[in-house]
Amino acid sequence: MHEYEIFVEEINPCGGEKYSKKTLIEAEAESPEAYVKENGRFPVLESAHNESGDVVIVTGDNKGSFVRYTFTE
């Protein structure tokens, strides 16, 4: 198990990124993908690394609602 600091941004089609709900949590998981699969409510749309080397996973409902998870170990 790895311990992650996870920055979660919930983005809806009305408010966009400017009005996203932002939450910072700490959790243990086998991997970022395993955490999102177990705890996310939408399917994964994209998985990448940012310039800091953190794992960024974007999930969404294909109707404009997205949740972006940024995992820092």
C-alpha positions in Angstrom: 0.0 0.0 0.0 1.1 3.5 -0.8 0.0 6.7 1.1 -1.2 9.5 -1.2 -2.3 13.1 -0.8 -5.1 13.4 -3.2 -6.4 16.8 -4.6 -10.0 16.2 -5.9 -11.7 18.8 -8.1 -15.3 18.2 -9.0 -16.2 20.2 -12.1 -19.8 20.6 -13.3 -21.0 22.0 -16.7 -22.7 25.1 -15.2 -19.8 26.5 -13.1 -16.9 25.1 -15.0 -13.4 24.9 -13.5 -13.6 28.3 -11.9 -16.3 27.1 -9.5 -15.2 23.6 -9.0 -15.5 22.0 -5.5 -12.0 21.3 -4.3 -11.0 18.8 -1.6 -7.7 17.6 -0.2 -7.6 14.1 1.4 -5.0 11.6 2.4 -5.6 7.9 1.6 -3.8 4.6 1.3 -4.2 2.6 -1.9 -2.4 0.0 -4.1 -2.2 2.6 -6.9 -4.0 5.8 -8.0 -6.0 3.8 -10.6 -7.1 1.3 -7.9 -8.2 4.2 -5.7 -10.3 5.8 -8.4 -11.8 2.5 -9.5 -12.9 1.8 -5.9 -14.0 5.3 -4.9 -14.8 7.2 -8.1 -18.3 7.6 -9.3 -17.5 8.1 -13.0 -15.4 6.0 -15.5 -11.8 7.1 -16.2 -11.5 9.3 -19.2 -7.8 10.1 -19.0 -4.7 9.3 -17.0 -1.4 11.2 -17.2 1.5 12.7 -15.2 1.8 16.4 -14.6 5.1 18.4 -14.8 5.7 17.6 -11.1 5.5 13.9 -11.7 2.1 13.5 -9.9 -0.5 11.1 -11.3 -3.6 13.0 -12.7 -6.7 11.0 -13.4 -9.8 12.5 -15.0 -13.2 10.9 -14.7 -16.5 12.0 -16.2 -20.0 11.3 -17.2 -19.6 12.4 -20.9 -22.3 15.1 -20.2 -20.0 17.8 -18.8 -19.4 16.7 -15.3 -15.8 15.8 -14.5 -13.8 14.8 -11.4 -10.0 15.4 -11.6 -7.8 13.5 -9.1 -4.2 14.6 -8.5 -2.1 12.0 -6.5 1.1 13.0 -4.7 3.0 10.3 -2.9 
